[in-house]
């Protein structure tokens, strides 16, 4: 994945402050589900975003480190 894709995803999460993973997919139509999930995995491992399960959905939040 490119740095540009990571920056775009991170900007969306920072702007929204929190967003459901399914909703995030609608903001990134040029990427497949697997590509988005790979980016989410990478950014969460780097602690730039946090991924939390809420029932049957996953929620992303911007980390205080990335702001």
Gaussian input, Z-matrix of N, CA and C with variables (Angstrom, degrees):
# hf/3-21g

backbone

0 1
 N
 C     1     B1
 C     2     B2     1     A1
 N     3     B3     2     A2     1     D1
 C     4     B4     3     A3     2     D2
 C     5     B5     4     A4     3     D3
 N     6     B6     5     A5     4     D4
 C     7     B7     6     A6     5     D5
 C     8     B8     7     A7     6     D6
 N     9     B9     8     A8     7     D7
 C    10    B10     9     A9     8     D8
 C    11    B11    10    A10     9     D9
 N    12    B12    11    A11    10    D10
 C    13    B13    12    A12    11    D11
 C    14    B14    13    A13    12    D12
 N    15    B15    14    A14    13    D13
 C    16    B16    15    A15    14    D14
 C    17    B17    16    A16    15    D15
 N    18    B18    17    A17    16    D16
 C    19    B19    18    A18    17    D17
 C    20    B20    19    A19    18    D18
 N    21    B21    20    A20    19    D19
 C    22    B22    21    A21    20    D20
 C    23    B23    22    A22    21    D21
 N    24    B24    23    A23    22    D22
 C    25    B25    24    A24    23    D23
 C    26    B26    25    A25    24    D24
 N    27    B27    26    A26    25    D25
 C    28    B28    27    A27    26    D26
 C    29    B29    28    A28    27    D27
 N    30    B30    29    A29    28    D28
 C    31    B31    30    A30    29    D29
 C    32    B32    31    A31    30    D30
 N    33    B33    32    A32    31    D31
 C    34    B34    33    A33    32    D32
 C    35    B35    34    A34    33    D33
 N    36    B36    35    A35    34    D34
 C    37    B37    36    A36    35    D35
 C    38    B38    37    A37    36    D36
 N    39    B39    38    A38    37    D37
 C    40    B40    39    A39    38    D38
 C    41    B41    40    A40    39    D39
 N    42    B42    41    A41    40    D40
 C    43    B43    42    A42    41    D41
 C    44    B44    43    A43    42    D42
 N    45    B45    44    A44    43    D43
 C    46    B46    45    A45    44    D44
 C    47    B47    46    A46    45    D45
 N    48    B48    47    A47    46    D46
 C    49    B49    48    A48    47    D47
 C    50    B50    49    A49    48    D48
 N    51    B51    50    A50    49    D49
 C    52    B52    51    A51    50    D50
 C    53    B53    52    A52    51    D51
 N    54    B54    53    A53    52    D52
 C    55    B55    54    A54    53    D53
 C    56    B56    55    A55    54    D54
 N    57    B57    56    A56    55    D55
 C    58    B58    57    A57    56    D56
 C    59    B59    58    A58    57    D57
 N    60    B60    59    A59    58    D58
 C    61    B61    60    A60    59    D59
 C    62    B62    61    A61    60    D60
 N    63    B63    62    A62    61    D61
 C    64    B64    63    A63    62    D62
 C    65    B65    64    A64    63    D63
 N    66    B66    65    A65    64    D64
 C    67    B67    66    A66    65    D65
 C    68    B68    67    A67    66    D66
 N    69    B69    68    A68    67    D67
 C    70    B70    69    A69    68    D68
 C    71    B71    70    A70    69    D69
 N    72    B72    71    A71    70    D70
 C    73    B73    72    A72    71    D71
 C    74    B74    73    A73    72    D72
 N    75    B75    74    A74    73    D73
 C    76    B76    75    A75    74    D74
 C    77    B77    76    A76    75    D75
 N    78    B78    77    A77    76    D76
 C    79    B79    78    A78    77    D77
 C    80    B80    79    A79    78    D78
 N    81    B81    80    A80    79    D79
 C    82    B82    81    A81    80    D80
 C    83    B83    82    A82    81    D81
 N    84    B84    83    A83    82    D82
 C    85    B85    84    A84    83    D83
 C    86    B86    85    A85    84    D84
 N    87    B87    86    A86    85    D85
 C    88    B88    87    A87    86    D86
 C    89    B89    88    A88    87    D87
 N    90    B90    89    A89    88    D88
 C    91    B91    90    A90    89    D89
 C    92    B92    91    A91    90    D90
 N    93    B93    92    A92    91    D91
 C    94    B94    93    A93    92    D92
 C    95    B95    94    A94    93    D93
 N    96    B96    95    A95    94    D94
 C    97    B97    96    A96    95    D95
 C    98    B98    97    A97    96    D96
 N    99    B99    98    A98    97    D97
 C   100   B100    99    A99    98    D98
 C   101   B101   100   A100    99    D99
 N   102   B102   101   A101   100   D100
 C   103   B103   102   A102   101   D101
 C   104   B104   103   A103   102   D102
 N   105   B105   104   A104   103   D103
 C   106   B106   105   A105   104   D104
 C   107   B107   106   A106   105   D105
 N   108   B108   107   A107   106   D106
 C   109   B109   108   A108   107   D107
 C   110   B110   109   A109   108   D108
 N   111   B111   110   A110   109   D109
 C   112   B112   111   A111   110   D110
 C   113   B113   112   A112   111   D111
 N   114   B114   113   A113   112   D112
 C   115   B115   114   A114   113   D113
 C   116   B116   115   A115   114   D114
 N   117   B117   116   A116   115   D115
 C   118   B118   117   A117   116   D116
 C   119   B119   118   A118   117   D117
 N   120   B120   119   A119   118   D118
 C   121   B121   120   A120   119   D119
 C   122   B122   121   A121   120   D120
 N   123   B123   122   A122   121   D121
 C   124   B124   123   A123   122   D122
 C   125   B125   124   A124   123   D123
 N   126   B126   125   A125   124   D124
 C   127   B127   126   A126   125   D125
 C   128   B128   127   A127   126   D126
 N   129   B129   128   A128   127   D127
 C   130   B130   129   A129   128   D128
 C   131   B131   130   A130   129   D129
 N   132   B132   131   A131   130   D130
 C   133   B133   132   A132   131   D131
 C   134   B134   133   A133   132   D132
 N   135   B135   134   A134   133   D133
 C   136   B136   135   A135   134   D134
 C   137   B137   136   A136   135   D135
 N   138   B138   137   A137   136   D136
 C   139   B139   138   A138   137   D137
 C   140   B140   139   A139   138   D138
 N   141   B141   140   A140   139   D139
 C   142   B142   141   A141   140   D140
 C   143   B143   142   A142   141   D141
 N   144   B144   143   A143   142   D142
 C   145   B145   144   A144   143   D143
 C   146   B146   145   A145   144   D144
 N   147   B147   146   A146   145   D145
 C   148   B148   147   A147   146   D146
 C   149   B149   148   A148   147   D147
 N   150   B150   149   A149   148   D148
 C   151   B151   150   A150   149   D149
 C   152   B152   151   A151   150   D150
 N   153   B153   152   A152   151   D151
 C   154   B154   153   A153   152   D152
 C   155   B155   154   A154   153   D153
 N   156   B156   155   A155   154   D154
 C   157   B157   156   A156   155   D155
 C   158   B158   157   A157   156   D156
 N   159   B159   158   A158   157   D157
 C   160   B160   159   A159   158   D158
 C   161   B161   160   A160   159   D159
 N   162   B162   161   A161   160   D160
 C   163   B163   162   A162   161   D161
 C   164   B164   163   A163   162   D162
 N   165   B165   164   A164   163   D163
 C   166   B166   165   A165   164   D164
 C   167   B167   166   A166   165   D165
 N   168   B168   167   A167   166   D166
 C   169   B169   168   A168   167   D167
 C   170   B170   169   A169   168   D168
 N   171   B171   170   A170   169   D169
 C   172   B172   171   A171   170   D170
 C   173   B173   172   A172   171   D171
 N   174   B174   173   A173   172   D172
 C   175   B175   174   A174   173   D173
 C   176   B176   175   A175   174   D174
 N   177   B177   176   A176   175   D175
 C   178   B178   177   A177   176   D176
 C   179   B179   178   A178   177   D177
 N   180   B180   179   A179   178   D178
 C   181   B181   180   A180   179   D179
 C   182   B182   181   A181   180   D180
 N   183   B183   182   A182   181   D181
 C   184   B184   183   A183   182   D182
 C   185   B185   184   A184   183   D183
 N   186   B186   185   A185   184   D184
 C   187   B187   186   A186   185   D185
 C   188   B188   187   A187   186   D186
 N   189   B189   188   A188   187   D187
 C   190   B190   189   A189   188   D188
 C   191   B191   190   A190   189   D189
 N   192   B192   191   A191   190   D190
 C   193   B193   192   A192   191   D191
 C   194   B194   193   A193   192   D192
 N   195   B195   194   A194   193   D193
 C   196   B196   195   A195   194   D194
 C   197   B197   196   A196   195   D195
 N   198   B198   197   A197   196   D196
 C   199   B199   198   A198   197   D197
 C   200   B200   199   A199   198   D198

   B1=1.4521
   B2=1.5176
   B3=1.2827
   B4=1.4615
   B5=1.5208
   B6=1.3095
   B7=1.4688
   B8=1.5235
   B9=1.3323
   B10=1.4639
   B11=1.5363
   B12=1.3204
   B13=1.4670
   B14=1.5227
   B15=1.3195
   B16=1.4694
   B17=1.5224
   B18=1.3335
   B19=1.4586
   B20=1.5317
   B21=1.3309
   B22=1.4645
   B23=1.5296
   B24=1.3244
   B25=1.4646
   B26=1.5202
   B27=1.3119
   B28=1.4568
   B29=1.5277
   B30=1.3139
   B31=1.4747
   B32=1.5264
   B33=1.3242
   B34=1.4711
   B35=1.5211
   B36=1.3178
   B37=1.4713
   B38=1.5257
   B39=1.3226
   B40=1.4703
   B41=1.5193
   B42=1.3274
   B43=1.4628
   B44=1.5236
   B45=1.3158
   B46=1.4675
   B47=1.5314
   B48=1.3174
   B49=1.4693
   B50=1.5171
   B51=1.3136
   B52=1.4646
   B53=1.5168
   B54=1.3212
   B55=1.4601
   B56=1.5217
   B57=1.3157
   B58=1.4578
   B59=1.5258
   B60=1.3119
   B61=1.4651
   B62=1.5225
   B63=1.3162
   B64=1.4660
   B65=1.5341
   B66=1.3272
   B67=1.4642
   B68=1.5308
   B69=1.3233
   B70=1.4572
   B71=1.5212
   B72=1.3101
   B73=1.4651
   B74=1.5294
   B75=1.3221
   B76=1.4703
   B77=1.5303
   B78=1.3298
   B79=1.4603
   B80=1.5325
   B81=1.3291
   B82=1.4641
   B83=1.5313
   B84=1.3333
   B85=1.4705
   B86=1.5290
   B87=1.3301
   B88=1.4567
   B89=1.5340
   B90=1.3419
   B91=1.4611
   B92=1.5238
   B93=1.3136
   B94=1.4676
   B95=1.5252
   B96=1.3330
   B97=1.4557
   B98=1.5267
   B99=1.3131
   B100=1.4729
   B101=1.5223
   B102=1.3197
   B103=1.4596
   B104=1.5244
   B105=1.3242
   B106=1.4697
   B107=1.5228
   B108=1.3188
   B109=1.4597
   B110=1.5266
   B111=1.3175
   B112=1.4632
   B113=1.5278
   B114=1.3312
   B115=1.4643
   B116=1.5262
   B117=1.3251
   B118=1.4649
   B119=1.5291
   B120=1.3155
   B121=1.4666
   B122=1.5263
   B123=1.3258
   B124=1.4671
   B125=1.5266
   B126=1.3250
   B127=1.4699
   B128=1.5302
   B129=1.3162
   B130=1.4641
   B131=1.5280
   B132=1.3146
   B133=1.4724
   B134=1.5279
   B135=1.3313
   B136=1.4659
   B137=1.5319
   B138=1.3343
   B139=1.4645
   B140=1.5251
   B141=1.3431
   B142=1.4586
   B143=1.5278
   B144=1.3267
   B145=1.4653
   B146=1.5205
   B147=1.3096
   B148=1.4638
   B149=1.5240
   B150=1.2995
   B151=1.4620
   B152=1.5137
   B153=1.3133
   B154=1.4622
   B155=1.5128
   B156=1.2955
   B157=1.4593
   B158=1.5200
   B159=1.3203
   B160=1.4701
   B161=1.5159
   B162=1.3087
   B163=1.4647
   B164=1.5202
   B165=1.3213
   B166=1.4616
   B167=1.5292
   B168=1.3223
   B169=1.4573
   B170=1.5234
   B171=1.3122
   B172=1.4593
   B173=1.5159
   B174=1.3178
   B175=1.4601
   B176=1.5260
   B177=1.3141
   B178=1.4611
   B179=1.5124
   B180=1.3103
   B181=1.4597
   B182=1.5167
   B183=1.3071
   B184=1.4553
   B185=1.5283
   B186=1.2874
   B187=1.4617
   B188=1.5076
   B189=1.3055
   B190=1.4672
   B191=1.5231
   B192=1.3372
   B193=1.4684
   B194=1.5102
   B195=1.3518
   B196=1.4729
   B197=1.5191
   B198=1.3095
   B199=1.4639
   B200=1.4993
   A1=109.16
   A2=114.96
   A3=119.13
   A4=111.58
   A5=114.71
   A6=120.38
   A7=110.13
   A8=115.83
   A9=121.02
   A10=110.34
   A11=116.99
   A12=121.32
   A13=110.34
   A14=116.71
   A15=120.54
   A16=110.79
   A17=116.59
   A18=121.01
   A19=110.95
   A20=116.81
   A21=120.78
   A22=110.71
   A23=116.58
   A24=120.91
   A25=110.32
   A26=116.92
   A27=121.14
   A28=111.35
   A29=117.15
   A30=121.07
   A31=110.95
   A32=116.98
   A33=120.90
   A34=110.44
   A35=116.16
   A36=120.30
   A37=110.41
   A38=117.44
   A39=119.97
   A40=111.27
   A41=116.77
   A42=120.64
   A43=111.10
   A44=116.71
   A45=121.11
   A46=112.45
   A47=117.93
   A48=125.77
   A49=113.21
   A50=117.84
   A51=121.80
   A52=107.68
   A53=115.21
   A54=120.03
   A55=108.61
   A56=115.73
   A57=120.36
   A58=108.91
   A59=116.35
   A60=120.70
   A61=111.08
   A62=117.61
   A63=120.93
   A64=111.36
   A65=116.80
   A66=120.27
   A67=110.59
   A68=116.46
   A69=120.98
   A70=110.73
   A71=117.18
   A72=121.38
   A73=111.51
   A74=117.54
   A75=120.31
   A76=112.04
   A77=117.36
   A78=121.27
   A79=112.37
   A80=116.42
   A81=121.43
   A82=110.92
   A83=117.84
   A84=120.04
   A85=114.15
   A86=116.82
   A87=119.70
   A88=113.04
   A89=116.34
   A90=121.02
   A91=111.08
   A92=115.56
   A93=120.32
   A94=109.04
   A95=115.41
   A96=120.37
   A97=109.67
   A98=116.87
   A99=120.63
   A100=112.06
   A101=117.31
   A102=120.73
   A103=111.03
   A104=116.53
   A105=120.55
   A106=109.87
   A107=116.96
   A108=119.42
   A109=110.85
   A110=117.52
   A111=121.31
   A112=110.70
   A113=116.46
   A114=120.56
   A115=111.22
   A116=116.35
   A117=121.12
   A118=109.52
   A119=116.76
   A120=121.25
   A121=110.56
   A122=115.91
   A123=120.43
   A124=111.58
   A125=116.84
   A126=120.55
   A127=112.07
   A128=116.97
   A129=118.96
   A130=110.85
   A131=117.78
   A132=120.35
   A133=111.48
   A134=116.08
   A135=121.22
   A136=111.46
   A137=116.38
   A138=124.77
   A139=113.25
   A140=115.89
   A141=120.35
   A142=111.35
   A143=115.81
   A144=122.43
   A145=107.76
   A146=115.85
   A147=119.36
   A148=108.23
   A149=115.53
   A150=123.36
   A151=107.11
   A152=116.08
   A153=121.08
   A154=110.39
   A155=114.72
   A156=120.20
   A157=109.05
   A158=116.00
   A159=123.11
   A160=107.06
   A161=116.72
   A162=120.41
   A163=109.42
   A164=116.44
   A165=121.43
   A166=112.32
   A167=117.28
   A168=121.21
   A169=109.90
   A170=114.97
   A171=121.57
   A172=109.26
   A173=114.96
   A174=121.45
   A175=108.79
   A176=115.54
   A177=121.49
   A178=108.60
   A179=115.61
   A180=121.54
   A181=108.78
   A182=115.75
   A183=120.18
   A184=108.40
   A185=115.42
   A186=121.11
   A187=109.26
   A188=116.81
   A189=119.42
   A190=110.53
   A191=116.90
   A192=120.77
   A193=111.85
   A194=117.25
   A195=120.82
   A196=112.88
   A197=117.62
   A198=120.13
   A199=111.35
   D1=151.00
   D2=-176.74
   D3=-88.06
   D4=160.43
   D5=175.15
   D6=-64.17
   D7=-32.77
   D8=179.76
   D9=-63.10
   D10=-42.11
   D11=178.83
   D12=-65.16
   D13=-43.13
   D14=178.21
   D15=-62.10
   D16=-42.64
   D17=-179.84
   D18=-64.32
   D19=-39.32
   D20=179.64
   D21=-64.97
   D22=-46.76
   D23=179.13
   D24=-61.68
   D25=-45.90
   D26=-179.52
   D27=-62.41
   D28=-39.92
   D29=178.54
   D30=-63.11
   D31=-39.72
   D32=178.71
   D33=-63.49
   D34=-46.72
   D35=-178.97
   D36=-65.18
   D37=-41.40
   D38=179.13
   D39=-64.84
   D40=-40.57
   D41=-179.70
   D42=-65.56
   D43=-43.39
   D44=-177.38
   D45=-82.05
   D46=-18.03
   D47=-175.51
   D48=69.31
   D49=-41.52
   D50=170.90
   D51=-149.64
   D52=144.12
   D53=-176.75
   D54=-154.48
   D55=142.24
   D56=175.68
   D57=-72.72
   D58=145.23
   D59=-179.47
   D60=-57.54
   D61=-41.66
   D62=179.75
   D63=-62.95
   D64=-38.18
   D65=178.66
   D66=-68.96
   D67=-38.23
   D68=177.97
   D69=-57.51
   D70=-38.69
   D71=179.57
   D72=-57.66
   D73=-35.22
   D74=-179.65
   D75=-70.22
   D76=-22.37
   D77=177.13
   D78=-83.40
   D79=-11.17
   D80=-176.67
   D81=-127.97
   D82=59.58
   D83=-174.84
   D84=-66.07
   D85=-18.09
   D86=-179.03
   D87=-78.47
   D88=-6.97
   D89=-179.70
   D90=-114.00
   D91=150.35
   D92=175.39
   D93=-78.19
   D94=166.84
   D95=177.25
   D96=-59.04
   D97=-42.38
   D98=-179.54
   D99=-63.07
   D100=-39.15
   D101=178.86
   D102=-65.77
   D103=-43.43
   D104=178.92
   D105=-64.05
   D106=-44.99
   D107=-179.45
   D108=-63.76
   D109=-36.71
   D110=177.05
   D111=-62.73
   D112=-42.41
   D113=177.16
   D114=-64.21
   D115=-43.60
   D116=178.58
   D117=-60.45
   D118=-43.55
   D119=179.09
   D120=-60.36
   D121=-48.10
   D122=-179.19
   D123=-61.62
   D124=-47.46
   D125=-177.79
   D126=-67.76
   D127=-34.08
   D128=178.51
   D129=-72.75
   D130=-35.77
   D131=176.28
   D132=-65.74
   D133=-31.50
   D134=177.09
   D135=-84.24
   D136=1.99
   D137=178.51
   D138=60.78
   D139=32.70
   D140=175.14
   D141=-91.08
   D142=-23.53
   D143=173.27
   D144=-138.22
   D145=161.44
   D146=173.59
   D147=-118.54
   D148=145.30
   D149=-178.98
   D150=-119.38
   D151=122.63
   D152=-179.04
   D153=-129.63
   D154=143.17
   D155=176.80
   D156=-89.78
   D157=129.38
   D158=176.96
   D159=-123.71
   D160=94.97
   D161=-176.33
   D162=66.06
   D163=-117.48
   D164=-179.62
   D165=-99.03
   D166=5.63
   D167=-176.65
   D168=-119.22
   D169=159.67
   D170=176.51
   D171=-114.12
   D172=136.50
   D173=-177.10
   D174=-118.07
   D175=136.50
   D176=177.56
   D177=-108.03
   D178=141.86
   D179=176.15
   D180=-134.92
   D181=147.23
   D182=175.29
   D183=-71.94
   D184=136.75
   D185=176.85
   D186=-76.34
   D187=150.52
   D188=176.31
   D189=-67.14
   D190=-19.47
   D191=177.69
   D192=-70.78
   D193=-29.22
   D194=-174.41
   D195=-87.70
   D196=-4.16
   D197=-176.58
   D198=-96.72

